[in-house]
Amino acid sequence: MAKGILEVDEQSFDKEVLSSDVAVLVDFWADWCGPCKALAPGLEEIAQSSNGKFKIAKVNVDDNAGLATKLEVMNIPTMILFKGGQEIDRLVGFMPKAKILAKINSVL
């Protein structure tokens, strides 16, 4: 996992995402997902440029199926943007880094 990207699971999700003091973009992914792998480098770059203003977390849906089901993640990659413990926005499918960053910046 790249520096700046936090790997979360069902046990750490509430603490790391819902109780976070900053906005968190959570990427729901799987090892076998081609678009998820294509998205990863852009997310790593965004995470490294965050300067603590927001966090990026990853949830492997194969290892955390209960969490994916609870949050109604039907397709991957799905990125859910949380702020103050609430879902603010949802991005589904591969998207360019600039579009992801624009969504994050819209809630900062």
Secondary structure as GFF3:
##gff-version 3
##sequence-region A 1 108
A	DSSP	beta_strand	5	7	.	.	.	ID=ss1
A	DSSP	alpha_helix	13	13	.	.	.	ID=ss2
A	DSSP	pi_helix	14	18	.	.	.	ID=ss3
A	DSSP	beta_strand	23	29	.	.	.	ID=ss4
A	DSSP	alpha_helix	34	48	.	.	.	ID=ss5
A	DSSP	beta_strand	54	60	.	.	.	ID=ss6
A	DSSP	alpha_helix	65	70	.	.	.	ID=ss7
A	DSSP	beta_strand	78	83	.	.	.	ID=ss8
A	DSSP	beta_strand	86	92	.	.	.	ID=ss9
A	DSSP	alpha_helix	97	107	.	.	.	ID=ss10
###
